[in-house]
Amino acid sequence: MNRLKHLKEQRAAKEARMKAIMDLCENENRNRKPEEKTEWDTLKGEVDGMRDEITALEAQEQIDQRS
């Protein structure tokens, strides 16, 4: 499923950006700035939604393989 691969790649990119925000704050020994918090929260919501869709696509893939 090409869509599954694409979603996983998008999710990985978003998760990498989330990590970069947290790493920057840790390296600078500070909390997230308001814009970083907004970006991180937005990415988290997108990743959670993608996770649900990826799970559904993987389940469908397994069903298709049994058919």
C-alpha positions as CSV (number, residue, x, y, z in Angstrom):
1,M,0.0,0.0,0.0
2,N,1.6,3.2,-1.2
3,R,-0.6,5.3,1.0
4,L,0.6,3.5,4.1
5,K,4.3,4.1,3.3
6,H,3.6,7.8,2.6
7,L,1.7,8.2,5.9
8,K,4.5,6.5,7.8
9,E,7.1,8.8,6.2
10,Q,5.0,11.9,7.0
11,R,4.6,10.7,10.6
12,A,8.3,10.2,10.9
13,A,9.1,13.7,9.6
14,K,6.6,15.2,12.1
15,E,8.0,13.2,15.0
16,A,11.5,14.3,14.0
17,R,10.4,17.9,14.1
18,M,8.8,17.4,17.5
19,K,12.0,15.9,18.8
20,A,14.0,18.8,17.4
21,I,11.9,21.3,19.3
22,M,12.3,19.4,22.6
23,D,16.1,18.9,22.0
24,L,16.6,22.6,21.3
25,C,14.8,23.5,24.6
26,E,16.8,20.9,26.5
27,N,20.1,22.1,25.1
28,E,19.2,25.7,26.0
29,N,17.9,24.5,29.4
30,R,14.5,26.2,29.0
31,N,10.8,25.6,28.5
32,R,9.2,25.8,25.1
33,K,8.4,29.3,23.8
34,P,4.7,29.9,23.0
35,E,5.3,29.4,19.3
36,E,7.2,26.1,19.9
37,K,4.5,24.8,22.2
38,T,1.8,25.7,19.6
39,E,3.8,23.9,16.8
40,W,4.6,20.9,19.0
41,D,0.9,20.6,20.1
42,T,-0.2,20.9,16.4
43,L,2.2,18.2,15.3
44,K,1.2,15.9,18.2
45,G,-2.4,16.1,17.1
46,E,-1.5,15.4,13.5
47,V,0.7,12.4,14.5
48,D,-2.1,11.0,16.7
49,G,-4.5,11.2,13.7
50,M,-2.0,9.6,11.4
51,R,-1.3,6.8,13.9
52,D,-5.0,5.9,13.8
53,E,-5.1,5.9,10.0
54,I,-1.9,3.9,9.8
55,T,-3.3,1.3,12.2
56,A,-6.5,1.0,10.1
57,L,-4.5,0.7,6.9
58,E,-2.2,-2.0,8.4
59,A,-5.3,-3.9,9.6
60,Q,-6.8,-3.7,6.1
61,E,-3.5,-4.9,4.6
62,Q,-3.6,-8.0,6.9
63,I,-7.2,-8.7,5.9
64,D,-6.3,-8.4,2.3
65,Q,-3.5,-10.8,2.7
66,R,-5.8,-13.5,4.2
67,S,-8.2,-13.2,1.2
